[in-house]
Amino acid sequence: MHHLLLGALLLCGSCAGPAAPRSAVQAPWGIVRAPDADRAGEITGVMARLVSAVALESGVQDPPPVEIWQLSHEIEGPLVANTRPGRIELGAEVGTLLGDEDGLTWLLAHEYAHWCLHSAEERQWDALPTLLAEGLAEAIVLRALPHLARSAWAEHRAALESIERIESGQTLFNLTLEDWGGVRTPEQARVLYAIGAVLASRIGREGLAELCERARGEALETVPGAWILARAQMESLTRESLLAALDHHVAHAPQPPPAAAR
């Protein structure tokens, strides 16, 4: 499960964009394009097993059809994938996940969660700080794919344990998409995803929606960090408080059904 948290960031990329991959597979929920039929087929099969659950946990009925492009080149910058207007793009390095069903499932589910959320009416989630937007995508996948949640939470916990000190929680809440896209090491990315996942899971999708509505009502561009901490019932962001919140959430989270029942 070492690929679980490679999950991608929501950046638009350049306007020109790449050429469409030559192989395509049509599905009820959209289309997958890839350099060859085998890759397109594998991605389509994985998506078929997750779209319904991710859409349900995203709270979006009938999300618009999505195009997924598995590119033949790496995406510029530190990203392995991104969600842009009209499609999800997977960089060539995602090819290393082909054959690793759990890793590919998590990556695609994370991106599809972004796709569903950004199809919501009235730009519902625009006020979420980037840290919480990424955390909400992770939280959705943790609920949508309970058979992978234990391993994912274990990786999040290991990331939090690696924290020496958080200089300023407000700095994390102020991270922009550009800042997030500038993260250069997998270790830094794992820590940010872990913090976001803990906060979003503790508050819940409906709670985050209420915070966004409150921010819009007060003409605020972004939900203040103080509101997020208060709703998460945390005084501050520290290694200890995050680990305690993670452990409490996992201890009270619904357990996945036995494999035979899935």
FITOR-649014 format. One record per residue: x, y, z of N, C-alpha, C, O, CB in turn; residue in three letters. Coordinates in steps of 0.05 Angstrom, whole numbers, padded with zeros to 5 digits, always signed. Glycine has a CB too. Example, Ala and Ser with C-alpha at 12.3 -4.5 7.8 and 13.67 -1.06 7.14 Angstrom:
2
+00264-00114+00156+00246-00090+00156+00264-00066+00156+00285-00066+00169+00226-00089+00181ala +00257-00045+00142+00273-00021+00143+00258+00001+00157+00268+00023+00161+00282-00012+00114ser 
//
This chain:
262
+00017-00024+00000+00000+00000+00000+00017+00025+00000+00007+00047+00007-00019+00000+00024met +00043+00023-00007+00060+00046-00005+00054+00068-00025+00065+00090-00023+00088+00038-00009his +00036+00063-00044+00029+00084-00063+00004+00100-00055-00004+00119-00069+00024+00072-00090his -00009+00093-00033-00035+00104-00027-00036+00134-00027-00055+00146-00037-00045+00094+00000leu -00016+00147-00015-00018+00175-00011-00003+00191-00031+00005+00214-00026-00009+00182+00017leu +00001+00181-00055+00012+00196-00077-00009+00216-00088-00002+00233-00104+00022+00178-00099leu -00034+00214-00079-00057+00229-00088-00051+00256-00099-00030+00267-00092-00075+00232-00065gly -00067+00267-00116-00059+00290-00132-00071+00316-00123-00089+00316-00106-00067+00285-00160ala -00061+00337-00134-00070+00364-00127-00087+00375-00149-00084+00368-00173-00047+00382-00120leu -00105+00393-00142-00123+00405-00161-00111+00430-00173-00115+00452-00162-00151+00410-00148leu -00098+00427-00195-00086+00450-00209-00094+00449-00238-00099+00428-00249-00055+00450-00206leu -00096+00473-00250-00106+00474-00277-00086+00468-00299-00093+00459-00320-00119+00501-00282cys -00060+00474-00294-00040+00470-00314-00042+00490-00336-00056+00511-00334-00044+00442-00326gly -00027+00486-00358-00026+00505-00380-00052+00504-00396-00066+00484-00395-00002+00500-00398ser -00057+00525-00411-00081+00526-00427-00080+00508-00451-00100+00497-00459-00086+00555-00435cys -00056+00505-00462-00054+00490-00487-00061+00461-00483-00078+00449-00497-00027+00493-00499ala -00048+00449-00463-00054+00421-00456-00042+00402-00476-00034+00409-00498-00083+00417-00454gly -00041+00376-00469-00030+00356-00486-00050+00346-00506-00074+00351-00504-00020+00333-00469pro -00040+00331-00525-00058+00318-00544-00071+00294-00531-00060+00281-00513-00042+00309-00570ala -00096+00287-00540-00110+00265-00528-00096+00239-00534-00089+00234-00557-00139+00265-00538ala -00093+00221-00514-00082+00194-00519-00099+00179-00539-00123+00184-00542-00080+00178-00493pro -00086+00161-00554-00099+00149-00577-00119+00128-00571-00139+00125-00586-00078+00138-00596arg -00116+00113-00549-00135+00092-00542-00157+00102-00524-00151+00118-00506-00120+00068-00530ser -00181+00093-00528-00203+00103-00512-00223+00081-00505-00228+00063-00522-00218+00126-00526ala -00233+00082-00481-00254+00063-00472-00277+00079-00460-00273+00095-00442-00243+00043-00450val -00301+00075-00471-00325+00089-00462-00337+00074-00439-00338+00049-00439-00345+00093-00485gln -00348+00089-00420-00362+00077-00397-00386+00094-00390-00388+00117-00400-00343+00074-00372ala -00405+00084-00374-00429+00100-00367-00422+00126-00353-00437+00145-00356-00447+00083-00350pro -00400+00127-00338-00393+00150-00323-00373+00169-00338-00366+00190-00327-00381+00142-00297trp -00364+00161-00362-00345+00178-00376-00328+00162-00396-00338+00142-00407-00327+00192-00357gly -00304+00170-00400-00286+00157-00419-00258+00158-00409-00249+00178-00396-00288+00171-00446ile -00243+00137-00414-00214+00136-00407-00198+00136-00433-00204+00120-00451-00208+00111-00390val -00178+00153-00434-00160+00154-00457-00132+00148-00447-00123+00158-00426-00161+00181-00471arg -00117+00131-00461-00091+00123-00453-00074+00116-00477-00085+00113-00499-00092+00098-00433ala -00048+00114-00474-00031+00108-00497-00036+00081-00510-00031+00077-00534-00002+00109-00489pro -00047+00062-00494-00053+00036-00506-00078+00025-00493-00087+00034-00472-00030+00016-00502asp -00090+00005-00506-00116-00006-00497-00114-00020-00469-00133-00018-00454-00126-00026-00517ala -00091-00032-00463-00089-00046-00437-00091-00026-00414-00105-00031-00395-00063-00061-00436asp -00076-00004-00417-00077+00016-00396-00105+00028-00393-00116+00031-00371-00057+00039-00402arg -00118+00035-00416-00145+00046-00415-00164+00026-00402-00182+00034-00387-00154+00053-00443ala -00161+00001-00409-00179-00019-00398-00176-00023-00368-00195-00026-00353-00174-00046-00411gly -00151-00022-00358-00146-00026-00329-00158-00003-00314-00170-00006-00293-00116-00030-00323glu -00153+00022-00323-00163+00045-00309-00193+00045-00309-00206+00052-00289-00153+00071-00322ile -00205+00037-00332-00235+00036-00333-00246+00016-00313-00266+00021-00300-00243+00028-00362thr -00233-00007-00311-00242-00028-00292-00241-00018-00263-00259-00023-00247-00226-00053-00295gly -00219-00004-00256-00216+00006-00229-00237+00028-00224-00250+00028-00203-00188+00018-00224val -00241+00046-00243-00261+00067-00239-00289+00056-00235-00304+00066-00219-00260+00086-00263met -00295+00035-00250-00322+00023-00248-00329+00014-00220-00352+00013-00212-00325+00000-00268ala -00308+00007-00205-00313-00003-00178-00313+00018-00156-00318+00013-00133-00291-00023-00171arg -00308+00043-00164-00307+00064-00144-00325+00088-00149-00331+00103-00130-00279+00074-00141leu -00335+00092-00173-00349+00117-00179-00374+00121-00162-00379+00142-00152-00356+00118-00209val -00390+00100-00159-00415+00103-00144-00410+00110-00115-00423+00127-00104-00431+00077-00146ser -00391+00096-00103-00385+00101-00074-00374+00129-00070-00381+00142-00051-00366+00080-00063ala -00356+00137-00087-00344+00164-00084-00364+00186-00089-00365+00205-00074-00320+00167-00103val -00381+00183-00109-00402+00203-00114-00421+00204-00090-00429+00226-00082-00417+00196-00139ala -00428+00181-00079-00446+00181-00056-00434+00196-00032-00448+00212-00020-00453+00152-00048leu -00409+00190-00025-00396+00203-00003-00390+00232-00008-00387+00248+00011-00371+00188+00005glu -00389+00240-00034-00385+00268-00041-00411+00284-00038-00410+00309-00038-00374+00270-00069ser -00434+00270-00036-00459+00284-00034-00469+00295-00061-00485+00314-00061-00457+00305-00014gly -00459+00285-00083-00465+00295-00109-00481+00274-00125-00471+00252-00129-00440+00303-00125val -00505+00281-00132-00521+00262-00149-00515+00267-00178-00514+00290-00187-00551+00266-00143gln -00511+00246-00192-00507+00247-00221-00484+00266-00229-00489+00286-00243-00532+00255-00236asp -00460+00261-00219-00437+00279-00228-00434+00278-00258-00441+00258-00271-00411+00270-00214pro -00424+00300-00270-00421+00300-00299-00401+00280-00308-00383+00272-00293-00413+00328-00308pro -00404+00270-00333-00385+00251-00344-00357+00262-00343-00352+00286-00347-00392+00243-00373pro -00338+00245-00337-00310+00253-00334-00293+00240-00355-00297+00217-00363-00299+00247-00306val -00273+00254-00365-00253+00243-00382-00228+00239-00366-00220+00257-00351-00247+00260-00408glu -00216+00216-00367-00190+00210-00354-00169+00205-00375-00172+00186-00391-00193+00186-00334ile -00148+00220-00375-00126+00217-00394-00102+00207-00380-00091+00220-00362-00120+00244-00409trp -00092+00183-00388-00067+00173-00378-00046+00181-00399-00045+00169-00420-00067+00142-00373gln -00029+00201-00392-00011+00213-00411+00014+00196-00415+00020+00179-00399-00004+00241-00402leu +00027+00201-00437+00052+00187-00443+00076+00202-00433+00099+00194-00438+00054+00182-00473ser +00072+00225-00419+00094+00241-00408+00087+00249-00380+00064+00248-00372+00100+00266-00426his +00107+00257-00365+00103+00265-00337+00090+00293-00337+00095+00309-00355+00129+00266-00322glu +00073+00298-00317+00062+00324-00314+00083+00343-00303+00099+00336-00286+00037+00323-00295ile +00084+00367-00314+00104+00387-00306+00101+00393-00276+00079+00398-00267+00102+00412-00323glu +00123+00393-00262+00123+00399-00233+00122+00374-00217+00128+00352-00226+00099+00417-00227gly +00114+00377-00191+00115+00354-00172+00091+00336-00173+00090+00317-00157+00119+00364-00145pro +00072+00341-00191+00047+00326-00190+00049+00300-00206+00064+00298-00225+00025+00343-00202leu +00034+00280-00197+00031+00255-00212+00004+00255-00226-00001+00238-00244+00034+00231-00194val -00014+00273-00219-00040+00275-00231-00052+00302-00224-00044+00315-00205-00059+00252-00221ala -00071+00311-00240-00086+00335-00233-00114+00334-00245-00119+00321-00265-00071+00360-00242asn -00132+00349-00232-00159+00351-00242-00162+00380-00253-00158+00399-00238-00180+00345-00219thr -00169+00382-00278-00171+00407-00291-00199+00409-00304-00213+00389-00306-00149+00412-00312arg -00207+00433-00313-00234+00434-00325-00236+00414-00349-00221+00415-00368-00238+00463-00336pro -00256+00397-00346-00262+00378-00367-00250+00351-00365-00260+00332-00378-00253+00389-00392gly -00229+00347-00348-00217+00321-00347-00198+00318-00323-00190+00337-00310-00202+00315-00373arg -00192+00293-00318-00170+00285-00299-00147+00276-00316-00150+00259-00334-00180+00263-00279ile -00123+00286-00309-00099+00277-00323-00081+00262-00305-00076+00270-00282-00084+00302-00335glu -00071+00239-00314-00052+00223-00299-00025+00224-00314-00024+00218-00338-00062+00193-00296leu -00004+00231-00300+00022+00232-00312+00033+00204-00319+00023+00184-00310+00042+00246-00294gly +00054+00203-00336+00065+00178-00344+00074+00161-00321+00074+00136-00322+00088+00182-00363ala +00083+00174-00299+00093+00159-00276+00071+00143-00263+00077+00124-00248+00106+00178-00256glu +00046+00150-00268+00024+00134-00257+00024+00106-00269+00012+00088-00258-00003+00148-00262val +00037+00103-00292+00040+00076-00304+00053+00056-00285+00048+00032-00288+00056+00078-00329gly +00068+00066-00266+00080+00047-00246+00059+00035-00228+00064+00015-00215+00102+00061-00230thr +00035+00048-00226+00014+00037-00210-00003+00016-00224-00018+00002-00212-00003+00059-00200leu +00000+00015-00250-00016-00005-00265-00007-00033-00256+00017-00040-00258-00012-00001-00296leu -00026-00048-00247-00019-00074-00235-00020-00072-00204-00023-00093-00191+00008-00084-00243gly -00018-00048-00193-00021-00044-00164-00049-00033-00160-00053-00009-00159+00001-00024-00153asp -00069-00051-00157-00097-00042-00157-00103-00023-00134-00118-00004-00138-00115-00066-00156glu -00093-00029-00110-00100-00012-00087-00089+00016-00092-00103+00036-00087-00088-00024-00062asp -00064+00019-00101-00052+00045-00105-00067+00061-00127-00072+00084-00123-00023+00042-00112gly -00073+00047-00149-00087+00061-00170-00115+00068-00162-00125+00089-00169-00088+00043-00195leu -00128+00051-00147-00155+00056-00137-00155+00081-00120-00172+00099-00123-00166+00033-00121thr -00136+00084-00101-00135+00107-00084-00131+00133-00099-00144+00153-00095-00114+00104-00062trp -00112+00132-00117-00106+00156-00133-00130+00165-00149-00137+00188-00149-00082+00151-00151leu -00142+00146-00163-00166+00153-00180-00189+00162-00163-00204+00181-00170-00174+00129-00197leu -00193+00149-00140-00215+00157-00122-00211+00186-00112-00230+00201-00110-00218+00137-00099ala -00187+00192-00104-00181+00219-00095-00187+00240-00116-00199+00260-00111-00151+00221-00086his -00178+00235-00140-00183+00253-00162-00213+00255-00169-00223+00277-00174-00168+00245-00187glu -00226+00232-00168-00255+00232-00175-00271+00247-00153-00291+00259-00159-00265+00204-00178tyr -00261+00246-00128-00274+00261-00107-00272+00291-00113-00292+00305-00110-00261+00255-00079ala -00249+00300-00122-00246+00328-00130-00266+00334-00153-00279+00355-00153-00217+00334-00139his -00267+00316-00172-00285+00320-00195-00314+00324-00186-00328+00342-00195-00283+00297-00215trp -00323+00307-00168-00350+00308-00158-00355+00334-00142-00375+00347-00146-00356+00284-00140cys -00336+00341-00124-00340+00364-00108-00341+00390-00124-00357+00408-00119-00317+00366-00087leu -00325+00391-00145-00324+00415-00161-00347+00416-00182-00349+00436-00197-00298+00418-00175his -00363+00396-00182-00388+00397-00198-00412+00406-00182-00434+00409-00192-00393+00369-00211ser -00407+00410-00156-00429+00418-00138-00440+00445-00147-00426+00462-00158-00420+00419-00109ala -00466+00450-00141-00478+00475-00149-00468+00498-00132-00459+00495-00109-00509+00472-00146glu -00469+00522-00144-00462+00547-00130-00434+00547-00119-00428+00561-00100-00482+00552-00108glu -00416+00532-00132-00388+00532-00124-00386+00530-00093-00373+00546-00080-00373+00559-00133arg -00399+00509-00083-00403+00505-00055-00377+00505-00039-00377+00514-00016-00418+00480-00050gln -00356+00494-00051-00332+00489-00035-00310+00509-00040-00287+00505-00030-00322+00462-00041trp -00315+00531-00054-00294+00550-00061-00281+00563-00036-00258+00571-00037-00306+00572-00079asp -00296+00564-00014-00285+00578+00010-00267+00560+00027-00255+00569+00046-00307+00588+00027ala -00265+00534+00019-00248+00517+00035-00218+00523+00030-00210+00525+00007-00254+00487+00028leu -00202+00526+00051-00173+00527+00047-00163+00503+00033-00175+00481+00035-00159+00531+00074pro -00142+00505+00018-00131+00483+00002-00125+00459+00020-00131+00436+00012-00105+00491-00012thr -00115+00463+00044-00110+00441+00062-00135+00425+00067-00134+00400+00069-00098+00452+00089leu -00157+00438+00071-00183+00424+00076-00195+00414+00051-00209+00393+00052-00202+00443+00090leu -00191+00426+00028-00201+00416+00003-00188+00389-00003-00201+00370-00011-00196+00435-00020ala -00162+00387+00001-00148+00362-00003-00156+00342+00018-00159+00318+00013-00117+00366-00003glu -00159+00352+00043-00167+00334+00065-00194+00323+00061-00200+00300+00067-00165+00349+00091gly -00213+00339+00050-00240+00330+00045-00239+00308+00024-00254+00288+00027-00258+00353+00036leu -00223+00311+00003-00221+00289-00017-00211+00264-00004-00222+00242-00010-00202+00298-00040ala -00191+00266+00013-00181+00242+00027-00203+00230+00045-00207+00206+00046-00156+00249+00044glu -00217+00248+00060-00238+00238+00078-00260+00223+00063-00271+00203+00072-00250+00261+00094ala -00267+00233+00039-00288+00220+00023-00279+00193+00015-00294+00173+00016-00294+00237-00002ile -00254+00190+00007-00243+00164-00002-00242+00145+00022-00247+00121+00019-00216+00167-00015val -00234+00155+00045-00232+00138+00069-00260+00126+00075-00261+00103+00085-00222+00154+00093leu -00281+00141+00071-00308+00130+00076-00318+00113+00052-00332+00093+00056-00327+00154+00081arg -00311+00121+00028-00321+00107+00005-00307+00080+00001-00320+00061-00010-00316+00124-00020ala -00283+00077+00010-00268+00052+00007-00258+00041+00034-00234+00041+00040-00243+00057-00012leu -00277+00032+00050-00270+00024+00077-00250+00001+00078-00236-00002+00098-00294+00017+00093pro -00249-00016+00058-00230-00038+00058-00201-00029+00055-00183-00044+00060-00237-00057+00036his -00197-00004+00046-00170+00008+00045-00165+00028+00067-00142+00037+00070-00167+00021+00018leu -00185+00034+00083-00182+00056+00102-00161+00050+00124-00147+00067+00132-00209+00061+00115ala -00160+00025+00133-00141+00018+00155-00113+00024+00147-00097+00036+00162-00144-00011+00164arg -00105+00015+00123-00078+00020+00113-00073+00050+00108-00052+00060+00114-00074+00005+00087ser -00094+00064+00098-00091+00092+00093-00087+00108+00119-00070+00125+00121-00115+00103+00078ala -00103+00101+00140-00100+00114+00165-00073+00108+00178-00061+00125+00191-00122+00106+00184trp -00063+00084+00174-00037+00077+00184-00015+00095+00171+00004+00103+00185-00031+00047+00179ala -00018+00100+00145+00001+00117+00132-00001+00146+00141+00019+00160+00145-00002+00116+00102glu -00026+00155+00145-00030+00182+00156-00017+00184+00184-00005+00205+00190-00060+00189+00157his -00021+00164+00200-00010+00165+00227+00021+00166+00227+00033+00181+00241-00019+00141+00244arg +00033+00150+00209+00062+00150+00207+00072+00177+00198+00093+00187+00207+00071+00128+00187ala +00057+00190+00180+00065+00217+00171+00064+00237+00194+00082+00253+00197+00047+00227+00148ala +00042+00236+00210+00040+00254+00233+00062+00250+00253+00072+00268+00266+00012+00252+00246leu +00069+00225+00257+00090+00218+00277+00117+00230+00268+00134+00234+00285+00093+00188+00280glu +00120+00235+00243+00146+00246+00233+00148+00276+00238+00170+00288+00234+00149+00240+00204ser +00126+00289+00246+00127+00318+00251+00144+00324+00275+00140+00313+00296+00098+00330+00254ile +00162+00343+00272+00178+00353+00295+00164+00376+00308+00161+00377+00333+00206+00361+00286glu +00155+00395+00292+00140+00418+00303+00125+00432+00280+00135+00433+00258+00160+00438+00317arg +00101+00442+00287+00086+00458+00268+00090+00487+00276+00081+00495+00297+00056+00450+00267ile +00103+00502+00259+00110+00530+00266+00085+00546+00270+00082+00561+00290+00127+00542+00245glu +00066+00544+00252+00041+00560+00253+00019+00545+00239+00021+00540+00215+00046+00588+00242ser -00002+00539+00253-00025+00527+00241-00037+00545+00220-00047+00536+00199-00045+00519+00261gly -00037+00571+00226-00049+00590+00207-00035+00590+00180-00047+00593+00159-00049+00618+00218gln -00008+00585+00181+00006+00583+00156-00004+00560+00138-00006+00563+00114+00037+00580+00161thr -00011+00538+00151-00021+00515+00136-00049+00522+00125-00055+00514+00102-00023+00491+00155leu -00065+00536+00140-00092+00544+00129-00090+00564+00107-00108+00566+00090-00109+00555+00152phe -00068+00578+00105-00064+00598+00084-00051+00587+00059-00048+00602+00040-00048+00621+00095asn -00044+00562+00059-00032+00550+00035-00050+00553+00011-00074+00547+00013-00024+00521+00040leu -00039+00562-00011-00055+00564-00036-00050+00539-00053-00033+00522-00047-00047+00589-00052thr -00064+00537-00075-00060+00515-00094-00031+00516-00105-00018+00496-00109-00079+00517-00117leu -00022+00541-00110+00006+00543-00120+00026+00534-00099+00045+00520-00106+00012+00572-00128glu +00021+00540-00073+00039+00531-00052+00039+00501-00051+00059+00488-00048+00030+00543-00025asp +00015+00489-00053+00012+00460-00051+00026+00447-00074+00040+00427-00071-00018+00452-00050trp +00023+00458-00098+00037+00447-00121+00067+00450-00120+00081+00437-00134+00027+00461-00146gly +00076+00468-00102+00105+00471-00099+00118+00453-00079+00142+00453-00076+00111+00499-00091gly +00102+00436-00066+00114+00416-00047+00132+00397-00063+00124+00386-00083+00091+00400-00033val +00156+00394-00053+00176+00380-00069+00183+00352-00060+00195+00337-00075+00201+00396-00070arg +00176+00345-00036+00184+00319-00026+00159+00302-00019+00139+00314-00009+00202+00321-00002thr +00159+00276-00023+00137+00259-00015+00131+00261+00014+00108+00259+00023+00142+00231-00023pro +00152+00265+00031+00148+00266+00060+00131+00290+00067+00113+00288+00084+00175+00267+00074glu +00137+00313+00055+00121+00337+00061+00092+00334+00052+00074+00341+00066+00134+00362+00047gln +00089+00322+00028+00062+00318+00018+00046+00300+00036+00023+00305+00042+00063+00306-00011ala +00059+00278+00046+00044+00259+00063+00035+00273+00089+00014+00267+00099+00062+00235+00070arg +00052+00291+00100+00044+00305+00124+00020+00323+00119+00001+00323+00135+00068+00321+00135val +00021+00338+00097-00001+00356+00091-00027+00340+00086-00048+00348+00096+00005+00373+00066leu -00026+00318+00071-00050+00302+00067-00060+00291+00093-00084+00290+00098-00044+00279+00047tyr -00042+00283+00111-00051+00271+00136-00065+00292+00153-00086+00286+00165-00026+00260+00151ala -00053+00316+00155-00066+00337+00171-00094+00344+00159-00113+00346+00174-00049+00363+00172ile -00095+00347+00133-00121+00353+00121-00141+00331+00125-00164+00337+00130-00117+00358+00091gly -00132+00306+00122-00151+00284+00126-00162+00282+00154-00186+00277+00158-00137+00258+00119ala -00145+00287+00174-00154+00286+00202-00175+00308+00207-00196+00303+00218-00130+00289+00221val -00169+00333+00199-00187+00355+00204-00214+00351+00189-00235+00354+00200-00175+00381+00195leu -00212+00343+00163-00236+00340+00148-00253+00316+00158-00278+00318+00159-00230+00335+00118ala -00240+00295+00166-00255+00272+00177-00268+00279+00203-00290+00270+00209-00237+00248+00180ser -00254+00294+00220-00265+00301+00246-00289+00320+00244-00308+00318+00259-00243+00314+00263arg -00288+00338+00224-00310+00357+00221-00332+00345+00204-00356+00349+00210-00300+00383+00207ile -00325+00329+00184-00345+00317+00167-00353+00335+00143-00350+00359+00145-00370+00310+00183gly -00363+00322+00122-00370+00338+00098-00392+00358+00104-00390+00381+00095-00379+00319+00076arg -00412+00350+00119-00434+00369+00124-00424+00392+00142-00433+00415+00138-00457+00355+00138glu -00407+00386+00161-00396+00408+00178-00380+00427+00162-00381+00452+00166-00380+00396+00200gly -00364+00417+00143-00348+00435+00126-00366+00451+00108-00360+00475+00102-00328+00418+00109leu -00387+00439+00098-00406+00454+00081-00418+00478+00097-00422+00499+00087-00428+00436+00071ala -00425+00473+00123-00436+00494+00140-00415+00516+00144-00423+00540+00144-00445+00483+00167glu -00390+00509+00147-00369+00530+00150-00367+00546+00125-00363+00571+00126-00343+00517+00157leu -00368+00533+00101-00367+00548+00076-00391+00567+00073-00387+00590+00064-00366+00529+00052cys -00414+00558+00081-00438+00575+00079-00436+00598+00098-00443+00621+00091-00463+00558+00086glu -00425+00594+00121-00422+00615+00141-00402+00636+00130-00406+00660+00132-00412+00605+00168arg -00380+00626+00118-00360+00645+00106-00372+00662+00084-00368+00686+00083-00336+00629+00096ala -00388+00649+00067-00401+00665+00045-00421+00685+00057-00422+00708+00047-00417+00646+00026arg -00435+00677+00079-00453+00696+00091-00440+00720+00103-00452+00742+00105-00469+00682+00113gly -00414+00717+00111-00399+00739+00123-00380+00751+00102-00362+00767+00109-00384+00730+00147glu -00384+00745+00076-00369+00756+00054-00339+00751+00058-00322+00768+00051-00374+00786+00052ala -00332+00727+00068-00304+00719+00071-00296+00701+00047-00312+00684+00039-00299+00705+00098leu -00273+00706+00037-00263+00690+00014-00257+00662+00022-00261+00643+00007-00239+00703+00001glu -00247+00658+00047-00238+00632+00056-00247+00628+00085-00248+00646+00101-00207+00630+00054thr -00254+00603+00091-00261+00596+00119-00237+00601+00137-00216+00590+00132-00271+00567+00121val -00240+00617+00158-00217+00622+00176-00208+00597+00190-00224+00579+00197-00225+00643+00196pro -00182+00595+00195-00170+00572+00209-00182+00569+00237-00185+00546+00246-00141+00575+00210gly -00188+00591+00250-00199+00589+00277-00226+00575+00277-00232+00560+00296-00202+00618+00289ala -00242+00579+00257-00268+00565+00255-00263+00535+00251-00278+00519+00263-00284+00576+00231trp -00244+00529+00235-00239+00500+00230-00230+00486+00255-00240+00465+00262-00217+00497+00208ile -00211+00499+00270-00202+00486+00295-00225+00484+00315-00227+00464+00329-00179+00503+00307leu -00241+00505+00317-00263+00503+00336-00283+00481+00329-00292+00467+00346-00278+00531+00337ala -00289+00479+00303-00308+00458+00294-00296+00430+00298-00310+00411+00304-00316+00462+00265arg -00269+00428+00295-00256+00402+00300-00251+00397+00329-00240+00376+00337-00229+00402+00285ala -00258+00416+00347-00254+00414+00376-00224+00410+00382-00216+00392+00398-00270+00390+00387gln -00208+00427+00370-00179+00426+00374-00170+00455+00380-00178+00473+00367-00164+00414+00350met -00153+00458+00401-00144+00484+00408-00122+00494+00389-00120+00518+00383-00133+00484+00436glu -00106+00476+00379-00084+00483+00361-00075+00458+00345-00083+00436+00352-00060+00495+00377ser -00059+00463+00325-00048+00441+00310-00020+00434+00320-00001+00449+00316-00047+00448+00280leu -00019+00411+00333+00007+00401+00343+00008+00372+00335-00012+00359+00329+00010+00405+00374thr +00032+00361+00336+00035+00332+00331+00017+00316+00350+00004+00297+00341+00064+00324+00335arg +00017+00323+00375+00002+00308+00395-00028+00311+00391-00043+00291+00393+00009+00318+00423glu -00038+00335+00385-00067+00339+00382-00077+00325+00356-00099+00314+00356-00074+00369+00380ser -00060+00325+00336-00069+00312+00311-00069+00281+00314-00088+00268+00304-00050+00319+00288leu -00049+00270+00328-00049+00241+00332-00073+00233+00350-00085+00212+00345-00023+00233+00345leu -00079+00249+00370-00101+00243+00387-00127+00244+00372-00145+00227+00375-00102+00262+00412ala -00130+00264+00354-00155+00266+00338-00157+00243+00319-00179+00232+00315-00155+00293+00323ala -00135+00235+00306-00135+00212+00288-00144+00187+00303-00161+00172+00294-00107+00208+00275leu -00131+00182+00325-00137+00157+00340-00166+00156+00349-00179+00135+00349-00118+00154+00364asp -00176+00179+00358-00204+00180+00367-00223+00175+00343-00242+00160+00346-00211+00208+00379his -00217+00187+00320-00234+00183+00297-00234+00154+00288-00255+00142+00283-00226+00201+00274his -00210+00142+00286-00208+00114+00277-00222+00096+00296-00235+00076+00288-00178+00106+00274val -00220+00101+00322-00232+00084+00342-00263+00084+00340-00276+00064+00348-00224+00092+00370ala -00274+00106+00330-00303+00108+00329-00314+00107+00301-00338+00110+00297-00311+00134+00342his -00297+00102+00281-00306+00100+00254-00319+00073+00249-00311+00053+00261-00282+00104+00234ala -00339+00072+00231-00351+00046+00224-00330+00027+00212-00313+00035+00197-00374+00050+00204pro -00332+00002+00220-00313-00018+00210-00323-00030+00184-00347-00033+00180-00309-00040+00231gln -00304-00036+00165-00312-00047+00139-00324-00075+00143-00317-00089+00162-00288-00049+00120pro -00342-00083+00125-00354-00110+00127-00333-00131+00121-00313-00125+00108-00378-00112+00109pro -00338-00156+00129-00319-00178+00122-00317-00180+00091-00335-00173+00077-00329-00204+00133pro -00294-00189+00082-00289-00191+00053-00311-00206+00038-00318-00198+00016-00262-00204+00048ala -00322-00227+00050-00342-00243+00037-00368-00227+00033-00384-00234+00015-00348-00268+00052ala -00372-00206+00049-00397-00191+00048-00395-00168+00028-00415-00156+00022-00404-00181+00075ala -00371-00161+00018-00367-00139+00000-00373-00147-00028-00371-00131-00046-00340-00128+00003arg 
//
